[in-house]
């Protein structure tokens, strides 16, 4: 569907809105039989995660889908983990010490087994960590471990990671699914796979005397991965206690279920939600024109159309100052009222058309789902107003703009800027690329902070990415799961669901 101008898109929007709601209501409501099961779970906690069936393998260059992440974090913990509130807690490491200069992390490991009778050794963990941080091995987090100098099995109980430069957010990276330990498809808990049948993975707790009781898994879990409509229908019939992995794409389906407000929970997630500039052809060839597209989008209207409390529109790439001196870089047009932004953007597009006979066309790659259709139509309105013809294409198809929807693993500007760097083909500009590289090589935290600020400012000028909002993540949670907490990592470890 191609659109141009308000008159063309508004009938389309109204039709899409009716279709999305009707489809969601039909798919879900037809399967519902009441909300039931409000007390303590009877037997295993039944968890449905929206997404494809997980595999028993470490993830690679692409971000792990929600079911894969949930499984790996349950059976293949890393040295450290996240608690229900998204804070760091012990994993395989009982405790750790960070040297005063921030260059040495010494982990004391607890006793753990790959399987009964097969103890985990520090040498095995050291080898696994070296592979995970090796840029040539395919782990998407490897670029963030460039400061790792040595990984040493000091004793059977002590593992040391030595850095060449301090990294204050180093531990946060170790909590990610990619940094968990697997050996022959076996992990170290807090769960083991007890069986698989009809798409359900049975997870059994591992008794661990070395682990604090409040951090142990104390109940079994029945985990399944499925489409949003099926997960929600199961929840509505009282056959699921928890639905995880919800995004903006399938929120309309959740709302069609009409759950109690206390059960539809939104994470205050941080990260990137916006359009990456994946082509520099035509209108996108100049930073000024890329900025014209960015300034034309009415983020307040976009966020309001989803009706999510406290969902934040974004103008900057980095959400806060984080470790940079001063606040994040804002585009030069940020202070202008919306009407002036539109007029300025329309003028830039008109100037481009003066040298080109056709209307500029923009292919936008988005996932499938009612939320993506709503997002597209909102963008189509705004870009249509400035004279751009918009075409929606499948997510994996060639495109000019491609959605990025990713939760940040830590509060470092490095993650945001590296995720959008010239190294992956986005037009961040030479100045931004040089500054980001210099931040990685900086010998002091102050120098690193300054270079990150320079890179952020260069990105704001070159516009390799059009921020729209913070990532939207939702869950459906039974009242009995009193340990569930929303958090800015959108992380919900299954062994904490019943903890007070």
N, C-alpha and C positions, 0 to 999 in steps of 0.2 A: 504494500500500500504506500503510495507516494502522496504527500500532502504539501500544500503551499498556501499560507495565509489563513486568517481566522475563519473565513467563510467556508473554506474547504474542510477544516479539521473539526469544527464544532459538531456537525452532525455525526461524524465518525466517532468522536469521543462519547457522545451520548449513547450511540449504538453499542460501542465497546463496553461502556459501564454497565448497561443492561445485560449484555451477554455474559460478562464476567460474573456478575452477581447471580444470574440465573443458573449458569453452569455450576458455580460453587455450591449453591443451595441444592441443586438437583443431585450432584454427586454425593454430598455429605448427608443431606437430610434423609435421603432414601435409605441410608444405612443406620440411622440413629434409632436407638431404643431407650433413650433416657440417659441421665448422667450418673446414676448409681455409684456404688463402691466408694463412698466418701470416707470410710473408716480406714483402719490400718490395712495395708495390703495383705491379702490372704495368699500365702505362698510367696514365690519370687516377686520382686518388683518388676513390673512389666513395662519395658521402655521401648518406644518406637522412635526411631531417628529418621528424619526425612532425608532421603538420598539413596544412592546405589548401594548394593550389597558390598560390604567390606571384604578385603582380602587379608590373609595373614602374611603380610609383607610390609617392610618399611616403605614409607612414602618417598617420593622423589622430588622432581623439580616443581611439580604442580602442588598447589595447596590441597591438603587432605580433605576429602568430602566429610561431612559431619559424621556419618556412620563409621568411616574408617578411623577418624580421630577418636571417637568414643570408644571403639574397640581397643585401639592401641594404648590409649591412656589407662584402660582398665586392666590389660594383661601385660603390658610392656613398659612399666614405669622407668623413668630416668633417674639420675642422681637426686634430683629434687622434683617436686610436683606442685600442683596448685590445690588449695583447699576450696571449700564451697564459696568463699568470698573472693576468689581469684588471687589470694596471697600465697607466697611461697611457703611450702612445708617440706619436711623430709620425704625423700623417696627411698632409693637404695642407700643413700647417705643418711646415717643417723644424725650427723651434725657436720659442720664445716667451719673452717676458719679462713678469713680473708686477710692477707697481709696488709700492713699499714699503707704500703705504696700501691695496693690494688693489683699487684702483678702475680700473686700466687693464691690459688684456691686449693685448700687441702681438705679432702673429704674423708671422713671416717665411715666406712661401710658397715652395714649390719650383715648378719648372716642371711644368705638368700640362696635359693636353689632354682635351677632351670626346671627341674622336675625332681621328684623324690629321689634322694641319694646322689644327685648331680649338682654339686655346689658351684655357685658363681665365683669366679676368681677375678682379682683386680687386673690381671694381665688380659683377660678376655674383655673386660670393660674398657681398658685402655685402647686395645686394638679397635674396638667398635667405635669409640669416640674419635680416634684418628681418622677412621674412614668417613665418619659423619661430617667432619670439618674439612675434609679434602675437597677442593673445588672440582676435581675431576670425577668425583663419585656420584654426582647427581642430586645431592641433598640441597633443597632450595635455601636452606639456612646457611650453607657453607660460606657465602660472601660475608656474613656477619661475624664469622669467627676468624677473620684475617689476623687478629692480634694473638691467636693461640700460637705459642712457641713450642711447648713440649707438653706431652701427656705421659705421666710417669706412674707406674705401679710401684710405689715406694716400699710397701710391705703387703702381706696378704689382706690387711684391713685398711690400708691407707692409699688413696689415689690423689695425685697432685696434678693440677693444670697450671702451667706457667704461661704467663702472657708477656708479650714484648711491650705492650702499652696498656694502660688501665682501661677497663670497660665496666662502668658502674652497673650496667644492665645485663651483665653476663649471665647471671643465674636465671633471669627470666627466660632467656633463650633455651636453657636446659630443660624447661618444663614442657616444651612443645612435643607433639606426637613423634616428630621426626627424630627426636633425641632420646627416645626410649630404647631399651635394649631387647633384642630378639636373638635367639639362637635356634635354628631349625624350627622356626615358627613357634617357639616356646618363649614366654617372657617370665618375669619374676613377680607378677601381681600388680595390684592387690587381689586380682582374680585369676583363676585359670578357666580355660574352656572345658566344660564338663560334657558337652555334647552339642550337636547341631541337628535340627529336624524341622522340616517344613518352613525354612527361612528363619527359625528362631535359634539364636546362639545362647546356650545355657552357661552362665558364668557362676562359678562356685568360689566362695571366699577362701583365701589362703590363711591359715592360722600362722601367726608370726609373733612369737614371744618377744622378739627384739623391738617390736613396733609399739608405740603408745596406743592404748586401747581406742582412743578417740579417732585415730587415723587408720585403724584396721577395717577391712571389709567384714561386716557382721551378718550379712543376709545375702541370699542368692539373687541374681538378676536374670531375667529373660529378655534378651536384646534382639530387636529386629530392625532391619532397614526397609523402608517402603516409601511410596509416593505420599505426598501430603494428604490427598483425599482419603487414602486408605488409613493412614495413621490417625486422622481426625475422626473418621467413622469408627475406628476401633476405640478411640477415647470416648466418643459419645455413647457407645454401647457398654461402657464400663469394662472394656477388655484391655485397657492400657492405663497405667498409672501416671505416665509421663511421656510427653512428646517433645523431642529436642530437634534442633536444626532448622527451625523456622526462620525465614528471611522475608524481605519485602515481596518476593515473588509469590508466596503462597499465603500471605496474611489475609487476603479476602476469603480464602477457603476456611481459615480458622474463625473468622468473624461470622461466616455463614452458620457455623455450629452454635453461635450465640452462647459461649461459655460464660460463667460468672466472671466478673471483672477481676476478682482475686485469683482466678486460675490462669488467665492469660497474662503472662509475665514478660516484660520487655527488659532486655539488658541495656545498661548505659554504655554500650560498646564504643570503643575507640578504634579508629582505623581509617581506611580509604573507601569511599563510596562516591564514584564519579566516572567520568569518561576519559580514558586514555587516548591520546592522539596517535593513532597507528598508521597514519599516512600523512605525507607532506605534499601531496599533489593538489593542484588547483588552489582553491581558497585557503587551504591549510598550509600553504607554503611559507606564509609569513607569520611572525609572532603577533603582529597587530591584528591580523584576521582571526587567528586562533583566540585571541582575547575578545574579539567581537562576539564569537559564539559563546564564550564563557559569560560575558556580561549580559547577554540577551536572555539568559535563563532565569526565570523568576523562582528562586529557591523556596521562598516563603510559600508561594502558591503550591509548589510541588509537594513540600512536606505536609502542608495542610490537607491536601487531597487524600493522604493516607490516614489522617485522623489519629496519629499515634502521639500520646502525651509525651512531651519533652524530647521529641525527635528533633535534632538540631540541624538546621541548614549550615553549610560550610562554604566559606570563600577561600580559605587558606588550605594548603596541603598539610602542613604540620598543625595539629589542633591547638597546641599551647606552646609556650616557650620551651617546655621540656628542659633539655640541658643547654639550650642556646641562650646567649645574652640578649635580653629583650624578647618581645613577643614574636610570633610567627610573621613572615612576610605576607602582606596583603597585596592584591593587584592594585594598580594605580587608580582604577575606576571604582574601588570598593566604597568610597564615601558618596558616590553619586546616587541620587534617587533613581528608582527603577525606570521612570519615564525617560530620564536623560540617558541612562544606559542603553535603552532600546533605540533612541534616536541616534546615538553615537554609533552603535553597532550597525544600524540600517544604513548610515552614511558610508561606513567602511565597505559593506557589501555592495552598495551602489557604485562606489568607486572601482571596486574590482570588476564589476559587470561592465564598466565603461571600456575595459580592455578585453572583455571576453563576451562572446555573443550569446551564451546560454546562462540560464539561472544556475547558480552553484548548487550542486547535489551532494548530500551527505548520507553515507551509509552508516547506520548505527547498529552494532552487534549487541544483542541482548538475549538473555535466556528466555525460555518459554514460561508462561504462567500469567495469571491475571494481573499481578503486580507489575510485571514487566510491560504489559500492554498499557497500563495506566501511566507508567513512567514515560513510555514512548510518546503517548498522546500529549502529555504535558510538555515534553521537549518539542514535539511537533508544533504545538501552538506557538511557543516562544521563538523558535527558529523560523517558522512561517512568517511571523510578524516582521522579520528583518530581510525576507526575500530568499530564504534557503529552502530548497526542496529536500525533504527528509525521506529516507527509505529505511525500513527496519529489515535487518538480515539476521540469519541464524548466528548463534554465538560464535561458532567456529569458522564462519565464512569470512572471506576478505572484507575488510571494513575500514572506514575512515576514523570512526570513533568506536571504542570498545569498552563496555562496562567493566570496572574493577570494583569488587565488593569483598573486602578483606578486613578481618579484625587484626589489629596490631598485637604482636606478641609481647611488646614491652613499651615503655614510655621513652623511647629514644628517637630523636629526629633521624638518626641513621636509617632506621627501618623504612620510614616514609620516603626518604629521598632515594635510597637504593632501590626500593620497589618501583620507582618511576625513572630510573636512570637512563642515560644514553646507552649504557651497556645492553639494555634490552630493546633498544631501537626507538625510544621515545625522544622527541626533540627538546632535550633539557638544555642544550646549548653548551658551547665549549667552556664558558666561564663556570657554569654549574658543575660540569664534569670534572674540571680541574680542582675546584674547591672541595667537592666530595672526596676525590682521591686524596687530597691533602689532609682532610679530616681523619681519614683512616691511618695516615702515616704520622699524625701529630704525636709528639712525645709527651705532651701535657694535656690535661683535661681542658684547661683554659684555651689553649691553641685549637684543640679539637672543636670546642664550642664555637669559636670565632669562625672557623672554616665551615662548619655546618650552617651557621647563619648566612654566610656568603652564598653557599649553595642554595639555600632556601630562597634567598632574594633573587638569585639568577633564575631559578625555576619559576618564580612568580612573574618574571618578565617574559620568559620564553613560552610559558603555558604548554608543557607537555601533557598536562592533566587538568581536567575541568572538575574541581570538587563540587559535589552537590549537597551532601549531607554526611552525617556519621553513619556507619553500618547499622542496619536495622536487624535485630535478632530477637526472636520471641520463642517462648516455650509454653506448653500447657501442663499444669502441675496440680496434682491432687492435694487437697489440704493435709492429707496424712504424711506427705513428704516434707516434713517440717525442717529438714536440713537444707532444702533448696534455697540458694541465694542468687539474686541477680548480681552481675558484676561487670566491670569494664572489659574483661577478657572473654565474656560469653562462654566461660568454662564451667562445666557442671559435672564434677567427678562423681561417678555412680556410687562409690562407697561412702559418700557423705550425705546421701539423700535423707536418711533418718536421724542424723545427728541433730541435737538441739543447738 
